[in-house]
Amino acid sequence: MASFLVGLIGSGIGPSLSPPLHEQEAVHHGFPYVYRLLDTDRLGLDVGELVRTARRFGFDGLNITHPCKQSVIPHLDELSPDARMLGAVNTVVFDGERAVGHNTDWTGFAESFARGLPDAPTHRVVQLGAGGAGAAVAHAMLTMGADLVTVVDADPARARALAGELAGRFGAERARPATPSELPGLLAEADGLVHATPTGMAHHPGMPLPAGLLHPGLWVADIVYRPLETELLRHARALGCRTLDGGGMVVFQAVHAFRLFTGREPDAERMLAHLTDLVAV
C-alpha cells in the first residue's frame, strides 16, 4: 500500500489546520498519510535547510507558507509554469531526485472567490500585500476579470515590482502600485478589498489598515484562515460589507496540493466540511 509523508514549512505555524485537513482526507482514501509541521522559528533552521532535510528523510512533498514562498525558490530544482510566472511556491513535490515547486494558491483563491462572492463587482480592487501570497491572489483577481488591481504594500518597492509583473502579463492599465498613504482615496472608490498580509493571523493579531477606511460599499476578502473571523472581517461585517474568509482558499489550495502529492482525486466538498468541523473545535 502506498503511504505518504508530507510537511508544512513556515514561521509560527503551530495553529495550522493543514495536518488534520490532509490526514483526514487520506483516511477516506484508505492509505497512511502523515503531515508534519516544520516551523522555522521552533526548529531554528531556514527554508533551504528544511527542504534539504525533508528530501533526505524521504518526504513526498511540502507545503510552503509565510514567509518562505519566495525564499524557497533557490532551493528547488524546477518550477511549474504557474510557480515560475508568479515567482512564488506554496507546494513542493519530491519527484525522484528533483524538488519541483508549484503554486496552488492562485487557483485556490479563484475557486474560493467564485464560490463565496459570486457576481461581486471587480472594476476597481485594492489589494494589501505584495508578497508570495499577494502575487498569487492578484494574479487570480486579474485572471477572473478584474479591470484594475491596485497593489499596496508597506514596502513600496515590493508593490512596484508586483504591479510591474502583473502589468506585463495583463496590460499596463490593469495593475498599478500605491502606498499606504493613498488608501483613503483608493478605498473610497473601490469595489473591493483583498487582504494578503499576515496581519490577523494568530501570531500577527490586529488590523492591516484603519477600520475607519472601510465602508458598506466594499466587499472584503481575507486570505487569513486561522482565525476564520479576523478583526478585519469582523469590522467589515459590522458595517454590512460582503465578506470572504480564508477558509475556502486554504481548502482549495489543499485540494490541489493533495492531488499533486498523492495522484489521488480529493473530495473538495468533504474537505470544506472537515474544515468547518475543525474551526468549530
FIMARVEX-455645 format. One record per residue: residue in one letter; z, x, y of N, C-alpha, C in turn; residue number from 1. Coordinates in Angstrom, 3 decimals. Example, Ala and Ser with C-alpha at 12.3 -4.5 7.8 and 13.67 -1.06 7.14 Angstrom:
('A' (7.800 13.190 -5.690) (7.800 12.300 -4.500) (7.800 13.200 -3.300) 1)
('S' (7.080 12.850 -2.250) (7.140 13.670 -1.060) (7.870 12.900 0.030) 2)
# end
This chain:
('M' (0.000 0.838 -1.189) (0.000 0.000 0.000) (0.000 0.879 1.248) 1)
('A' (-0.833 0.533 2.223) (-0.855 1.269 3.484) (0.451 1.041 4.236) 2)
('S' (0.911 2.088 4.923) (2.081 1.973 5.792) (1.752 2.680 7.098) 3)
('F' (2.505 2.337 8.160) (2.173 2.846 9.484) (3.427 3.289 10.218) 4)
('L' (3.295 4.421 10.919) (4.361 4.946 11.770) (3.763 5.130 13.159) 5)
('V' (4.293 4.386 14.125) (3.792 4.465 15.495) (4.975 4.596 16.445) 6)
('G' (4.682 4.845 17.716) (5.758 5.016 18.676) (5.316 4.697 20.083) 7)
('L' (6.294 4.715 20.986) (6.052 4.488 22.412) (6.623 5.665 23.188) 8)
('I' (5.781 6.280 24.033) (6.220 7.365 24.900) (6.312 6.852 26.329) 9)
('G' (7.449 7.099 26.981) (7.626 6.712 28.372) (9.021 7.064 28.837) 10)
('S' (9.313 6.723 30.081) (10.609 7.007 30.695) (11.433 5.730 30.807) 11)
('G' (12.690 5.787 30.354) (13.570 4.631 30.460) (13.101 3.437 29.659) 12)
('I' (12.645 3.678 28.430) (12.005 2.615 27.632) (12.959 1.931 26.661) 13)
('G' (14.256 2.199 26.794) (15.219 1.574 25.887) (15.088 0.075 25.757) 14)
('P' (14.851 -0.673 26.865) (14.754 -2.133 26.749) (13.420 -2.637 26.199) 15)
('S' (12.486 -1.761 25.869) (11.163 -2.203 25.439) (11.241 -3.142 24.239) 16)
('L' (10.398 -4.169 24.274) (10.308 -5.104 23.143) (9.116 -4.788 22.237) 17)
('S' (8.423 -3.694 22.511) (7.270 -3.346 21.676) (7.636 -3.124 20.211) 18)
('P' (8.765 -2.433 19.903) (9.063 -2.238 18.480) (9.164 -3.540 17.687) 19)
('P' (10.011 -4.501 18.092) (10.069 -5.726 17.296) (8.780 -6.537 17.358) 20)
('L' (8.058 -6.473 18.461) (6.809 -7.226 18.582) (5.796 -6.741 17.546) 21)
('H' (5.631 -5.421 17.442) (4.707 -4.858 16.461) (5.228 -5.030 15.034) 22)
('E' (6.498 -4.699 14.829) (7.034 -4.716 13.462) (7.033 -6.114 12.863) 23)
('Q' (7.331 -7.135 13.679) (7.354 -8.493 13.142) (5.948 -8.963 12.781) 24)
('E' (4.962 -8.562 13.571) (3.585 -8.928 13.225) (3.184 -8.272 11.906) 25)
('A' (3.626 -7.029 11.687) (3.307 -6.343 10.429) (3.930 -7.043 9.231) 26)
('V' (5.113 -7.635 9.414) (5.753 -8.381 8.323) (4.813 -9.475 7.813) 27)
('H' (4.145 -10.159 8.730) (3.236 -11.242 8.330) (2.016 -10.716 7.580) 28)
('H' (1.693 -9.431 7.812) (0.558 -8.838 7.108) (0.970 -8.181 5.793) 29)
('G' (2.273 -8.032 5.593) (2.773 -7.548 4.317) (2.708 -6.058 4.099) 30)
('F' (2.759 -5.248 5.179) (2.789 -3.798 4.980) (3.909 -3.180 5.813) 31)
('P' (4.461 -2.046 5.334) (5.520 -1.355 6.081) (4.976 -0.814 7.409) 32)
('Y' (5.769 -0.986 8.471) (5.325 -0.592 9.817) (6.563 -0.237 10.605) 33)
('V' (6.664 1.021 11.006) (7.837 1.498 11.737) (7.402 1.908 13.135) 34)
('Y' (8.109 1.396 14.145) (7.767 1.665 15.544) (8.976 2.321 16.206) 35)
('R' (8.803 3.532 16.716) (9.901 4.314 17.283) (9.719 4.522 18.785) 36)
('L' (10.830 4.533 19.514) (10.827 4.835 20.940) (11.000 6.335 21.148) 37)
('L' (10.112 6.932 21.920) (10.162 8.362 22.222) (10.329 8.495 23.736) 38)
('D' (11.587 8.409 24.177) (11.911 8.357 25.599) (11.967 9.775 26.168) 39)
('T' (11.114 10.053 27.158) (11.069 11.396 27.735) (12.400 11.775 28.378) 40)
('D' (13.118 10.811 28.939) (14.406 11.090 29.571) (15.453 11.468 28.527) 41)
('R' (15.517 10.668 27.480) (16.569 10.874 26.467) (16.305 12.121 25.628) 42)
('L' (15.031 12.372 25.324) (14.697 13.498 24.452) (14.519 14.804 25.218) 43)
('G' (14.329 14.711 26.525) (14.159 15.921 27.325) (12.857 16.652 27.037) 44)
('L' (11.837 15.920 26.602) (10.529 16.514 26.292) (9.464 15.834 27.144) 45)
('D' (8.412 16.586 27.492) (7.347 15.957 28.265) (6.350 15.284 27.322) 46)
('V' (5.391 14.560 27.914) (4.480 13.757 27.106) (3.643 14.619 26.168) 47)
('G' (3.229 15.815 26.619) (2.436 16.684 25.751) (3.202 17.126 24.525) 48)
('E' (4.475 17.500 24.724) (5.308 17.910 23.583) (5.493 16.760 22.608) 49)
('L' (5.652 15.550 23.135) (5.870 14.404 22.263) (4.607 14.023 21.498) 50)
('V' (3.454 14.126 22.136) (2.197 13.857 21.419) (2.015 14.860 20.287) 51)
('R' (2.257 16.138 20.579) (2.100 17.167 19.536) (3.098 16.964 18.398) 52)
('T' (4.333 16.596 18.734) (5.355 16.368 17.712) (4.995 15.168 16.849) 53)
('A' (4.539 14.079 17.485) (4.156 12.884 16.733) (3.005 13.199 15.779) 54)
('R' (2.056 13.975 16.236) (0.943 14.350 15.371) (1.437 15.154 14.175) 55)
('R' (2.352 16.099 14.436) (2.889 16.937 13.359) (3.657 16.116 12.333) 56)
('F' (4.355 15.097 12.814) (5.188 14.304 11.908) (4.446 13.140 11.272) 57)
('G' (3.144 13.088 11.456) (2.340 12.110 10.726) (2.279 10.729 11.324) 58)
('F' (2.543 10.605 12.623) (2.387 9.294 13.261) (0.926 8.848 13.178) 59)
('D' (0.738 7.537 13.063) (-0.611 6.977 13.062) (-1.115 6.710 14.472) 60)
('G' (-0.191 6.499 15.405) (-0.605 6.231 16.775) (0.583 6.119 17.700) 61)
('L' (0.282 6.010 18.987) (1.306 5.914 20.017) (0.856 4.940 21.090) 62)
('N' (1.810 4.221 21.642) (1.596 3.560 22.918) (2.157 4.469 24.009) 63)
('I' (1.576 4.379 25.189) (1.970 5.221 26.316) (2.277 4.319 27.499) 64)
('T' (3.435 4.523 28.135) (3.779 3.705 29.291) (4.235 4.597 30.445) 65)
('H' (4.708 3.958 31.499) (5.128 4.651 32.727) (6.115 5.769 32.411) 66)
('P' (5.926 6.958 32.974) (4.913 7.362 33.952) (3.851 8.276 33.339) 67)
('C' (3.489 8.027 32.091) (2.713 9.006 31.315) (1.255 8.618 31.070) 68)
('K' (0.790 7.501 31.619) (-0.539 7.008 31.261) (-1.671 7.910 31.732) 69)
('Q' (-1.419 8.677 32.774) (-2.435 9.620 33.250) (-2.131 11.042 32.791) 70)
('S' (-0.854 11.403 32.795) (-0.482 12.778 32.422) (-0.699 13.063 30.944) 71)
('V' (-0.856 12.028 30.109) (-1.106 12.262 28.685) (-2.525 12.757 28.420) 72)
('I' (-3.446 12.495 29.323) (-4.870 12.733 29.048) (-5.189 14.187 28.686) 73)
('P' (-4.649 15.189 29.378) (-4.983 16.569 28.999) (-4.543 16.959 27.587) 74)
('H' (-3.672 16.152 26.975) (-3.144 16.483 25.654) (-3.885 15.761 24.523) 75)
('L' (-4.985 15.105 24.869) (-5.765 14.362 23.890) (-7.094 15.061 23.620) 76)
('D' (-7.670 14.761 22.468) (-8.935 15.384 22.088) (-10.146 14.587 22.544) 77)
('E' (-9.948 13.295 22.737) (-11.094 12.422 23.021) (-10.581 11.171 23.720) 78)
('L' (-11.440 10.546 24.545) (-11.104 9.298 25.215) (-12.154 8.250 24.873) 79)
('S' (-11.710 7.021 24.703) (-12.654 5.920 24.565) (-13.373 5.733 25.902) 80)
('P' (-14.505 5.053 25.917) (-15.200 4.834 27.194) (-14.317 4.166 28.245) 81)
('D' (-13.515 3.174 27.858) (-12.645 2.492 28.814) (-11.597 3.450 29.379) 82)
('A' (-10.962 4.216 28.515) (-9.933 5.156 28.977) (-10.526 6.216 29.883) 83)
('R' (-11.719 6.697 29.552) (-12.371 7.707 30.394) (-12.717 7.116 31.759) 84)
('M' (-13.223 5.912 31.757) (-13.608 5.263 33.004) (-12.399 5.003 33.902) 85)
('L' (-11.290 4.566 33.303) (-10.105 4.209 34.074) (-9.222 5.405 34.398) 86)
('G' (-9.381 6.497 33.666) (-8.519 7.652 33.876) (-7.079 7.362 33.512) 87)
('A' (-6.878 6.488 32.538) (-5.526 6.107 32.113) (-5.562 5.698 30.645) 88)
('V' (-4.502 6.047 29.934) (-4.401 5.784 28.492) (-3.083 5.081 28.210) 89)
('N' (-3.138 3.991 27.452) (-1.887 3.361 27.017) (-1.773 3.301 25.496) 90)
('T' (-2.810 3.768 24.795) (-2.793 3.754 23.335) (-3.474 5.019 22.813) 91)
('V' (-2.823 5.697 21.885) (-3.385 6.901 21.266) (-3.449 6.667 19.763) 92)
('V' (-4.610 6.908 19.182) (-4.786 6.801 17.735) (-5.038 8.194 17.182) 93)
('F' (-4.260 8.568 16.164) (-4.482 9.845 15.487) (-5.499 9.614 14.378) 94)
('D' (-6.696 10.104 14.629) (-7.825 9.908 13.724) (-8.122 11.235 13.051) 95)
('G' (-7.507 11.432 11.880) (-7.621 12.723 11.221) (-6.919 13.775 12.059) 96)
('E' (-7.653 14.790 12.487) (-7.084 15.864 13.298) (-7.200 15.595 14.789) 97)
('R' (-7.756 14.448 15.168) (-8.032 14.172 16.574) (-7.086 13.114 17.129) 98)
('A' (-6.665 13.316 18.377) (-5.871 12.316 19.102) (-6.803 11.640 20.097) 99)
('V' (-7.059 10.356 19.894) (-8.043 9.618 20.689) (-7.324 8.617 21.586) 100)
('G' (-7.561 8.711 22.892) (-6.921 7.828 23.859) (-7.747 6.587 24.137) 101)
('H' (-7.067 5.439 24.222) (-7.699 4.149 24.516) (-6.949 3.485 25.664) 102)
('N' (-7.572 2.482 26.253) (-6.881 1.670 27.256) (-7.021 0.203 26.882) 103)
('T' (-5.908 -0.404 26.475) (-5.897 -1.834 26.168) (-5.182 -2.621 27.260) 104)
('D' (-4.760 -1.934 28.331) (-4.070 -2.613 29.425) (-4.994 -3.565 30.180) 105)
('W' (-6.215 -3.098 30.478) (-7.060 -3.925 31.340) (-7.488 -5.202 30.629) 106)
('T' (-7.829 -5.095 29.348) (-8.197 -6.310 28.611) (-6.981 -7.201 28.402) 107)
('G' (-5.805 -6.581 28.205) (-4.580 -7.365 28.054) (-4.268 -8.162 29.305) 108)
('F' (-4.408 -7.524 30.482) (-4.148 -8.240 31.733) (-5.191 -9.334 31.952) 109)
('A' (-6.455 -9.028 31.669) (-7.516 -10.012 31.885) (-7.272 -11.270 31.049) 110)
('E' (-6.903 -11.105 29.785) (-6.635 -12.263 28.934) (-5.425 -13.036 29.425) 111)
('S' (-4.386 -12.318 29.849) (-3.187 -12.977 30.348) (-3.484 -13.765 31.621) 112)
('F' (-4.250 -13.169 32.532) (-4.574 -13.838 33.796) (-5.406 -15.100 33.543) 113)
('A' (-6.406 -14.982 32.684) (-7.263 -16.133 32.396) (-6.453 -17.271 31.776) 114)
('R' (-5.459 -16.923 31.009) (-4.629 -17.922 30.341) (-3.562 -18.503 31.282) 115)
('G' (-2.955 -17.633 32.099) (-1.800 -18.057 32.891) (-2.109 -18.537 34.290) 116)
('L' (-3.234 -18.084 34.866) (-3.613 -18.510 36.217) (-5.075 -18.955 36.227) 117)
('P' (-5.409 -19.933 35.401) (-6.809 -20.373 35.354) (-7.231 -20.949 36.706) 118)
('D' (-8.450 -20.633 37.101) (-9.031 -21.150 38.343) (-8.309 -20.669 39.603) 119)
('A' (-7.472 -19.645 39.506) (-6.843 -19.095 40.713) (-7.914 -18.454 41.586) 120)
('P' (-7.895 -18.701 42.894) (-8.896 -18.079 43.771) (-8.687 -16.571 43.853) 121)
('T' (-9.780 -15.835 43.895) (-9.689 -14.371 43.921) (-10.653 -13.780 44.948) 122)
('H' (-10.764 -14.439 46.077) (-11.633 -13.893 47.125) (-11.023 -12.609 47.696) 123)
('R' (-9.720 -12.677 48.020) (-9.013 -11.511 48.553) (-7.742 -11.314 47.744) 124)
('V' (-7.666 -10.200 47.058) (-6.499 -9.885 46.227) (-5.880 -8.594 46.740) 125)
('V' (-4.564 -8.608 46.904) (-3.828 -7.400 47.284) (-3.105 -6.896 46.052) 126)
('Q' (-3.249 -5.616 45.753) (-2.553 -5.022 44.607) (-1.603 -3.942 45.075) 127)
('L' (-0.365 -4.024 44.609) (0.621 -2.984 44.853) (0.651 -2.060 43.647) 128)
('G' (0.346 -0.781 43.856) (0.409 0.186 42.771) (-0.959 0.719 42.400) 129)
('A' (-1.085 2.054 42.414) (-2.364 2.697 42.114) (-2.217 3.734 41.011) 130)
('G' (-1.214 3.557 40.143) (-1.030 4.473 39.024) (-1.884 4.073 37.834) 131)
('G' (-1.456 4.483 36.641) (-2.236 4.199 35.438) (-2.387 2.721 35.167) 132)
('A' (-1.288 1.963 35.278) (-1.377 0.515 35.074) (-2.186 -0.126 36.188) 133)
('G' (-1.998 0.370 37.408) (-2.745 -0.174 38.525) (-4.246 -0.007 38.367) 134)
('A' (-4.669 1.137 37.851) (-6.094 1.362 37.622) (-6.658 0.325 36.665) 135)
('A' (-5.905 0.014 35.604) (-6.368 -0.954 34.612) (-6.398 -2.362 35.175) 136)
('V' (-5.365 -2.730 35.918) (-5.259 -4.095 36.429) (-6.314 -4.354 37.504) 137)
('A' (-6.525 -3.397 38.409) (-7.554 -3.574 39.437) (-8.940 -3.684 38.803) 138)
('H' (-9.190 -2.869 37.779) (-10.461 -2.966 37.060) (-10.616 -4.360 36.447) 139)
('A' (-9.542 -4.884 35.872) (-9.596 -6.218 35.279) (-9.904 -7.276 36.328) 140)
('M' (-9.236 -7.211 37.490) (-9.465 -8.207 38.533) (-10.922 -8.203 38.991) 141)
('L' (-11.482 -7.016 39.186) (-12.869 -6.938 39.641) (-13.842 -7.353 38.542) 142)
('T' (-13.531 -7.007 37.303) (-14.364 -7.438 36.181) (-14.372 -8.957 36.076) 143)
('M' (-13.239 -9.593 36.381) (-13.144 -11.052 36.323) (-13.769 -11.727 37.539) 144)
('G' (-14.229 -10.946 38.510) (-14.967 -11.538 39.608) (-14.288 -11.564 40.957) 145)
('A' (-13.152 -10.887 41.130) (-12.519 -10.835 42.444) (-13.507 -10.258 43.458) 146)
('D' (-13.565 -10.875 44.635) (-14.502 -10.406 45.654) (-14.034 -9.096 46.288) 147)
('L' (-12.727 -8.997 46.551) (-12.182 -7.803 47.190) (-10.773 -7.548 46.679) 148)
('V' (-10.524 -6.341 46.190) (-9.180 -5.903 45.822) (-8.781 -4.799 46.793) 149)
('T' (-7.681 -5.034 47.506) (-7.139 -4.038 48.412) (-5.964 -3.362 47.726) 150)
('V' (-6.058 -2.056 47.544) (-5.059 -1.288 46.797) (-4.065 -0.659 47.768) 151)
('V' (-2.788 -0.953 47.562) (-1.717 -0.427 48.404) (-0.780 0.394 47.529) 152)
('D' (-0.445 1.586 47.989) (0.468 2.437 47.231) (1.324 3.223 48.220) 153)
('A' (2.542 3.567 47.793) (3.410 4.380 48.640) (2.781 5.740 48.927) 154)
('D' (1.895 6.186 48.025) (1.150 7.424 48.206) (-0.263 7.065 48.674) 155)
('P' (-0.557 7.202 49.972) (-1.870 6.784 50.484) (-3.027 7.489 49.788) 156)
('A' (-2.844 8.747 49.412) (-3.927 9.472 48.742) (-4.251 8.836 47.399) 157)
('R' (-3.232 8.373 46.704) (-3.475 7.735 45.407) (-4.202 6.404 45.583) 158)
('A' (-3.833 5.649 46.617) (-4.530 4.390 46.893) (-5.993 4.653 47.240) 159)
('R' (-6.238 5.676 48.049) (-7.621 6.005 48.414) (-8.424 6.419 47.182) 160)
('A' (-7.803 7.212 46.314) (-8.519 7.681 45.125) (-8.904 6.518 44.220) 161)
('L' (-7.960 5.605 43.959) (-8.268 4.484 43.075) (-9.305 3.567 43.717) 162)
('A' (-9.137 3.261 44.995) (-10.104 2.388 45.667) (-11.498 3.016 45.634) 163)
('G' (-11.576 4.336 45.787) (-12.868 5.012 45.726) (-13.513 4.899 44.360) 164)
('E' (-12.707 5.050 43.318) (-13.237 4.915 41.953) (-13.736 3.492 41.700) 165)
('L' (-12.959 2.511 42.149) (-13.355 1.109 41.965) (-14.628 0.794 42.743) 166)
('A' (-14.704 1.287 43.968) (-15.898 1.055 44.784) (-17.122 1.682 44.134) 167)
('G' (-16.933 2.836 43.505) (-18.043 3.481 42.818) (-18.568 2.659 41.655) 168)
('R' (-17.667 1.943 40.975) (-18.067 1.126 39.826) (-18.560 -0.257 40.223) 169)
('F' (-17.915 -0.866 41.226) (-18.163 -2.277 41.520) (-18.858 -2.528 42.860) 170)
('G' (-18.947 -1.502 43.724) (-19.558 -1.687 45.041) (-18.554 -1.453 46.145) 171)
('A' (-19.010 -0.832 47.215) (-18.118 -0.425 48.301) (-17.422 -1.594 48.967) 172)
('E' (-18.045 -2.773 48.936) (-17.469 -3.934 49.618) (-16.384 -4.635 48.794) 173)
('R' (-16.132 -4.155 47.563) (-15.213 -4.892 46.685) (-13.864 -4.220 46.486) 174)
('A' (-13.673 -3.028 47.016) (-12.389 -2.345 46.870) (-12.134 -1.487 48.093) 175)
('R' (-10.899 -1.519 48.576) (-10.543 -0.688 49.722) (-9.075 -0.310 49.606) 176)
('P' (-8.683 0.824 50.192) (-7.275 1.209 50.205) (-6.584 0.686 51.457) 177)
('A' (-5.265 0.601 51.402) (-4.467 0.244 52.573) (-3.084 0.858 52.408) 178)
('T' (-2.354 0.881 53.503) (-0.994 1.433 53.489) (0.022 0.297 53.478) 179)
('P' (1.256 0.562 53.072) (2.278 -0.484 53.075) (2.469 -1.140 54.444) 180)
('S' (2.237 -0.398 55.515) (2.414 -0.976 56.848) (1.406 -2.085 57.137) 181)
('E' (0.307 -2.129 56.379) (-0.714 -3.156 56.571) (-0.442 -4.430 55.785) 182)
('L' (0.594 -4.428 54.956) (0.847 -5.582 54.082) (1.021 -6.908 54.823) 183)
('P' (1.743 -6.968 55.942) (1.897 -8.278 56.591) (0.560 -8.955 56.891) 184)
('G' (-0.373 -8.225 57.485) (-1.670 -8.807 57.790) (-2.483 -9.115 56.548) 185)
('L' (-2.436 -8.220 55.569) (-3.201 -8.415 54.342) (-2.737 -9.647 53.576) 186)
('L' (-1.427 -9.791 53.404) (-0.906 -10.905 52.610) (-1.061 -12.238 53.328) 187)
('A' (-1.076 -12.227 54.640) (-1.266 -13.468 55.385) (-2.619 -14.097 55.074) 188)
('E' (-3.616 -13.265 54.738) (-4.969 -13.755 54.477) (-5.360 -13.727 53.001) 189)
('A' (-4.464 -13.235 52.136) (-4.814 -13.043 50.729) (-4.673 -14.326 49.918) 190)
('D' (-5.443 -14.386 48.841) (-5.269 -15.457 47.855) (-4.143 -15.127 46.887) 191)
('G' (-4.035 -13.833 46.535) (-3.059 -13.473 45.514) (-2.560 -12.059 45.655) 192)
('L' (-1.434 -11.817 45.011) (-0.776 -10.504 44.986) (-0.575 -10.090 43.541) 193)
('V' (-1.045 -8.891 43.207) (-0.799 -8.308 41.890) (0.182 -7.162 42.066) 194)
('H' (1.264 -7.200 41.300) (2.261 -6.129 41.383) (2.133 -5.233 40.168) 195)
('A' (1.820 -3.943 40.409) (1.595 -2.989 39.318) (2.353 -1.695 39.556) 196)
('T' (3.633 -1.812 39.960) (4.514 -0.646 40.067) (5.701 -0.869 39.142) 197)
('P' (6.552 0.143 38.924) (7.721 -0.043 38.048) (8.845 -0.857 38.678) 198)
('T' (8.777 -1.151 39.976) (9.873 -1.865 40.633) (10.069 -3.232 40.001) 199)
('G' (11.310 -3.510 39.657) (11.632 -4.757 38.968) (11.967 -4.558 37.508) 200)
('M' (11.564 -3.378 36.951) (11.935 -3.066 35.574) (13.437 -2.854 35.474) 201)
('A' (13.954 -2.867 34.250) (15.389 -2.714 34.038) (15.931 -1.457 34.707) 202)
('H' (15.162 -0.365 34.670) (15.618 0.895 35.254) (15.167 1.078 36.703) 203)
('H' (14.428 0.094 37.245) (13.952 0.173 38.628) (14.110 -1.196 39.289) 204)
('P' (15.337 -1.703 39.405) (15.522 -3.056 39.931) (15.153 -3.142 41.406) 205)
('G' (14.903 -4.383 41.849) (14.637 -4.613 43.260) (13.292 -5.270 43.504) 206)
('M' (12.942 -5.354 44.785) (11.686 -5.959 45.235) (10.712 -4.873 45.664) 207)
('P' (9.440 -5.009 45.346) (8.463 -3.992 45.748) (7.967 -4.155 47.183) 208)
('L' (8.367 -5.246 47.833) (7.956 -5.498 49.212) (8.962 -6.457 49.838) 209)
('P' (9.014 -6.570 51.166) (9.949 -7.518 51.787) (9.650 -8.955 51.361) 210)
('A' (10.669 -9.686 50.966) (10.474 -11.058 50.492) (9.832 -11.937 51.551) 211)
('G' (10.056 -11.616 52.823) (9.503 -12.423 53.898) (7.993 -12.393 53.991) 212)
('L' (7.340 -11.471 53.303) (5.883 -11.406 53.324) (5.236 -12.397 52.355) 213)
('L' (6.027 -12.951 51.458) (5.490 -13.939 50.516) (5.356 -15.290 51.217) 214)
('H' (4.374 -16.080 50.782) (4.208 -17.421 51.346) (3.607 -18.330 50.272) 215)
('P' (3.758 -19.642 50.406) (3.342 -20.557 49.343) (1.861 -20.524 49.013) 216)
('G' (1.028 -20.014 49.914) (-0.396 -19.971 49.641) (-0.822 -18.884 48.684) 217)
('L' (0.093 -17.996 48.316) (-0.216 -16.893 47.410) (0.032 -17.278 45.956) 218)
('W' (-0.795 -16.775 45.054) (-0.356 -16.651 43.671) (0.157 -15.214 43.506) 219)
('V' (1.116 -15.029 42.593) (1.742 -13.722 42.413) (1.755 -13.384 40.927) 220)
('A' (1.146 -12.250 40.570) (1.122 -11.778 39.177) (1.886 -10.461 39.085) 221)
('D' (2.810 -10.377 38.149) (3.628 -9.182 37.944) (3.332 -8.632 36.562) 222)
('I' (3.194 -7.306 36.443) (2.963 -6.732 35.117) (4.269 -6.347 34.429) 223)
('V' (5.393 -6.378 35.156) (6.695 -6.086 34.545) (7.054 -7.224 33.591) 224)
('Y' (7.543 -6.890 32.411) (7.907 -7.939 31.462) (9.355 -7.847 30.996) 225)
('R' (10.054 -6.823 31.410) (11.445 -6.664 30.987) (12.273 -6.355 32.216) 226)
('P' (12.786 -7.385 32.932) (12.855 -8.794 32.549) (11.563 -9.550 32.852) 227)
('L' (11.387 -10.696 32.183) (10.221 -11.514 32.454) (10.280 -12.097 33.865) 228)
('E' (11.458 -12.533 34.279) (11.592 -13.043 35.642) (12.135 -11.939 36.532) 229)
('T' (11.237 -11.252 37.190) (11.640 -10.203 38.121) (12.110 -10.839 39.419) 230)
('E' (12.721 -10.026 40.256) (13.155 -10.528 41.561) (11.954 -11.014 42.367) 231)
('L' (10.831 -10.307 42.244) (9.617 -10.716 42.936) (9.190 -12.116 42.511) 232)
('L' (9.128 -12.359 41.218) (8.694 -13.670 40.733) (9.697 -14.749 41.084) 233)
('R' (10.966 -14.413 41.064) (11.993 -15.401 41.420) (11.813 -15.879 42.864) 234)
('H' (11.599 -14.937 43.777) (11.369 -15.303 45.176) (10.081 -16.107 45.312) 235)
('A' (9.029 -15.673 44.613) (7.743 -16.356 44.721) (7.836 -17.792 44.218) 236)
('R' (8.495 -17.987 43.090) (8.626 -19.341 42.536) (9.431 -20.233 43.462) 237)
('A' (10.463 -19.674 44.085) (11.282 -20.456 45.010) (10.460 -20.966 46.189) 238)
('L' (9.413 -20.220 46.549) (8.537 -20.632 47.645) (7.459 -21.611 47.196) 239)
('G' (7.310 -21.785 45.892) (6.272 -22.659 45.365) (4.983 -21.960 44.997) 240)
('C' (5.001 -20.624 44.938) (3.806 -19.877 44.540) (3.505 -20.081 43.060) 241)
('R' (2.234 -20.083 42.702) (1.859 -19.975 41.300) (2.151 -18.543 40.868) 242)
('T' (2.736 -18.366 39.681) (3.139 -17.025 39.261) (2.683 -16.742 37.829) 243)
('L' (2.593 -15.441 37.552) (2.258 -14.963 36.207) (3.181 -13.800 35.896) 244)
('D' (3.970 -13.924 34.823) (4.844 -12.810 34.449) (4.092 -11.825 33.570) 245)
('G' (4.758 -10.712 33.245) (4.101 -9.651 32.494) (4.074 -9.854 30.990) 246)
('G' (4.614 -10.953 30.504) (4.681 -11.168 29.062) (3.325 -11.261 28.395) 247)
('G' (2.405 -11.981 29.020) (1.082 -12.117 28.422) (0.353 -10.794 28.328) 248)
('M' (0.464 -9.983 29.381) (-0.209 -8.687 29.358) (0.335 -7.809 28.244) 249)
('V' (1.679 -7.773 28.091) (2.243 -6.888 27.072) (1.850 -7.360 25.674) 250)
('V' (1.739 -8.676 25.483) (1.344 -9.171 24.163) (-0.124 -8.878 23.890) 251)
('F' (-0.996 -9.184 24.836) (-2.424 -8.997 24.562) (-2.802 -7.523 24.458) 252)
('Q' (-2.145 -6.641 25.240) (-2.432 -5.218 25.029) (-1.910 -4.772 23.674) 253)
('A' (-0.771 -5.370 23.237) (-0.227 -5.038 21.916) (-1.134 -5.532 20.797) 254)
('V' (-1.745 -6.692 20.995) (-2.705 -7.213 20.012) (-3.824 -6.195 19.793) 255)
('H' (-4.385 -5.695 20.893) (-5.490 -4.731 20.776) (-5.004 -3.403 20.188) 256)
('A' (-3.788 -2.973 20.579) (-3.261 -1.712 20.050) (-2.980 -1.833 18.549) 257)
('F' (-2.400 -2.951 18.122) (-2.105 -3.178 16.698) (-3.394 -3.094 15.881) 258)
('R' (-4.443 -3.675 16.413) (-5.743 -3.632 15.725) (-6.247 -2.193 15.609) 259)
('L' (-6.089 -1.417 16.683) (-6.521 -0.023 16.650) (-5.701 0.794 15.654) 260)
('F' (-4.387 0.560 15.610) (-3.510 1.328 14.719) (-3.764 1.012 13.249) 261)
('T' (-3.999 -0.269 12.942) (-3.971 -0.709 11.545) (-5.327 -1.121 10.977) 262)
('G' (-6.271 -1.461 11.848) (-7.524 -2.018 11.360) (-7.393 -3.461 10.927) 263)
('R' (-6.230 -4.056 11.115) (-6.000 -5.460 10.756) (-6.066 -6.335 12.005) 264)
('E' (-6.384 -7.606 11.823) (-6.506 -8.529 12.941) (-5.181 -9.263 13.167) 265)
('P' (-4.490 -8.973 14.266) (-3.219 -9.650 14.529) (-3.443 -11.065 15.038) 266)
('D' (-2.383 -11.857 14.991) (-2.419 -13.238 15.459) (-1.793 -13.282 16.852) 267)
('A' (-2.608 -13.423 17.881) (-2.109 -13.379 19.260) (-1.128 -14.506 19.544) 268)
('E' (-1.419 -15.696 19.052) (-0.509 -16.833 19.303) (0.852 -16.597 18.667) 269)
('R' (0.845 -16.028 17.475) (2.107 -15.729 16.797) (2.891 -14.668 17.564) 270)
('M' (2.194 -13.666 18.094) (2.878 -12.621 18.847) (3.409 -13.156 20.179) 271)
('L' (2.687 -14.061 20.818) (3.199 -14.701 22.034) (4.481 -15.490 21.746) 272)
('A' (4.473 -16.206 20.635) (5.657 -16.981 20.253) (6.827 -16.052 19.936) 273)
('H' (6.528 -14.925 19.318) (7.599 -13.978 18.985) (8.186 -13.368 20.239) 274)
('L' (7.344 -13.060 21.229) (7.886 -12.529 22.493) (8.806 -13.553 23.136) 275)
('T' (8.427 -14.818 23.122) (9.290 -15.857 23.676) (10.651 -15.850 23.004) 276)
('D' (10.668 -15.703 21.681) (11.939 -15.643 20.952) (12.739 -14.407 21.345) 277)
('L' (12.052 -13.280 21.501) (12.752 -12.024 21.813) (13.401 -12.066 23.184) 278)
('V' (12.716 -12.596 24.179) (13.281 -12.609 25.528) (14.374 -13.654 25.657) 279)
('A' (14.422 -14.606 24.732) (15.458 -15.633 24.787) (16.784 -15.123 24.232) 280)
('V' (16.741 -13.995 23.513) (17.963 -13.469 22.887) (18.867 -12.849 23.935) 281)
# end
